[in-house]
Structure formats: structure tokens, C-alpha cells
Amino acid sequence: MKRYFFDLTDNGELVSDPEGVELPSLDAAVEEAAKALPDVVREAKPDGTFREVAFHVRDGDGNPLFMVKVTFEMIRNRVGSDDLPTARDKNRKATAAK
């Protein structure tokens, strides 16, 4: 079995994996990263409208192998309460007028 290291970046802040995990293959490392990353993302909600979390996986010699990344981005249709109504607001007014 080979040792794989899962270094985490969260909005650019790096947390190195000093211990690594022994896994039977590169495919197993890919599966481990893909399964673990959503759990990491769920643990902390975004501080704003953008968050990017990734595992940068390397082998025992420090060679980068692959990256698994999740990006959260919130794009508002309305910035403030004085902006134009959304499509949902327009549909409510049209329904109420009937």
C-alpha cells in the first residue's frame, strides 16, 4: 500500500496533511478525496458569497497527483431592497391581480 497526503486549501489557506493515509491505489485515493471533501465543506458555512475548498493530493515523495475542488458562490439577483423585483415577485403580483 502507498501513502497519500491530502493537503486542504480553504479559500487559499493551506492546511498540510503531515501524516497521510495508506491506500491500495491511486483510484482509492481519488475516491477517498471525493467522499471526504463534501463533509469538510458541510462543517463550516461560507463567511460570505464565495468559498473554494480543495484537496491537493500528493504521494509519499511529495509529488502532486491530483486535486478535488468544490466551489460555493452565491450570486444575488437583488443587491438591496430598493432594487427591481425578482421574477418570483412579478409572478405573485400578476396572480394577485387576476
C-alpha positions as CSV (number, residue, x, y, z in Angstrom):
1,M,0.0,0.0,0.0
2,K,1.1,3.5,-0.7
3,R,0.8,6.6,1.5
4,Y,-1.2,9.6,0.1
5,F,-1.3,13.1,1.7
6,F,-4.4,15.2,1.5
7,D,-3.5,18.8,1.8
8,L,-6.5,21.1,2.3
9,T,-7.0,24.6,1.0
10,D,-9.9,26.7,2.2
11,N,-10.2,30.0,0.4
12,G,-6.5,29.9,-0.3
13,E,-5.4,28.9,3.3
14,L,-3.3,25.8,3.2
15,V,-3.5,23.1,5.9
16,S,-0.9,20.4,5.1
17,D,-1.5,16.8,5.9
18,P,1.6,15.7,7.9
19,E,0.5,12.0,8.3
20,G,-1.2,10.9,5.2
21,V,-3.3,7.8,4.7
22,E,-2.2,4.4,3.4
23,L,-4.4,3.3,0.5
24,P,-4.2,0.4,-2.0
25,S,-4.2,2.6,-5.2
26,L,-4.5,6.0,-6.8
27,D,-8.1,5.2,-7.6
28,A,-8.7,4.6,-3.9
29,A,-7.1,8.0,-3.1
30,V,-9.4,9.7,-5.7
31,E,-12.4,8.0,-4.1
32,E,-11.3,9.0,-0.6
33,A,-10.9,12.6,-1.6
34,A,-14.2,12.8,-3.5
35,K,-16.1,11.3,-0.5
36,A,-14.3,13.4,2.2
37,L,-14.5,16.8,0.6
38,P,-18.2,17.4,0.9
39,D,-18.0,16.5,4.6
40,V,-15.3,19.2,5.0
41,V,-17.4,21.7,3.2
42,R,-20.5,21.0,5.3
43,E,-18.6,21.5,8.6
44,A,-18.3,25.3,8.0
45,K,-20.6,27.6,6.2
46,P,-19.2,30.2,3.9
47,D,-18.4,33.6,5.5
48,G,-19.6,35.5,2.5
49,T,-20.7,34.8,-1.0
50,F,-17.7,32.7,-2.1
51,R,-15.9,29.7,-0.8
52,E,-13.5,27.3,-2.5
53,V,-12.3,24.2,-0.8
54,A,-9.9,21.7,-2.3
55,F,-7.8,18.6,-1.5
56,H,-4.4,18.7,-3.2
57,V,-3.3,15.1,-3.1
58,R,0.4,14.1,-3.2
59,D,2.3,10.9,-2.9
60,G,4.9,10.0,-0.3
61,D,7.7,11.7,-2.3
62,G,5.7,15.0,-2.3
63,N,4.7,14.7,-6.0
64,P,1.4,16.3,-6.7
65,L,-1.1,13.7,-8.1
66,F,-4.5,15.4,-8.4
67,M,-6.9,18.0,-6.9
68,V,-10.5,17.7,-6.0
69,K,-12.3,21.0,-5.6
70,V,-15.7,22.4,-4.5
71,T,-16.7,26.0,-5.1
72,F,-19.6,27.7,-3.4
73,E,-20.7,31.0,-4.9
74,M,-23.8,33.0,-4.2
75,I,-24.9,35.4,-6.8
76,R,-27.8,37.7,-5.8
77,N,-30.3,38.9,-8.3
78,R,-31.1,41.8,-6.0
79,V,-28.4,43.7,-4.1
80,G,-30.7,45.7,-1.8
81,S,-34.4,46.1,-1.0
82,D,-34.8,49.0,-3.4
83,D,-33.8,47.1,-6.5
84,L,-36.1,45.8,-9.1
85,P,-38.3,42.9,-8.1
86,T,-37.3,39.3,-9.0
87,A,-39.3,37.2,-11.4
88,R,-41.0,35.5,-8.4
89,D,-42.2,38.9,-7.1
90,K,-43.6,39.7,-10.6
91,N,-45.4,36.4,-10.7
92,R,-47.1,37.0,-7.3
93,K,-48.3,40.4,-8.4
94,A,-49.7,39.0,-11.7
95,T,-51.5,36.2,-9.8
96,A,-52.9,38.6,-7.3
97,A,-54.3,40.9,-10.0
98,K,-56.4,38.2,-11.6
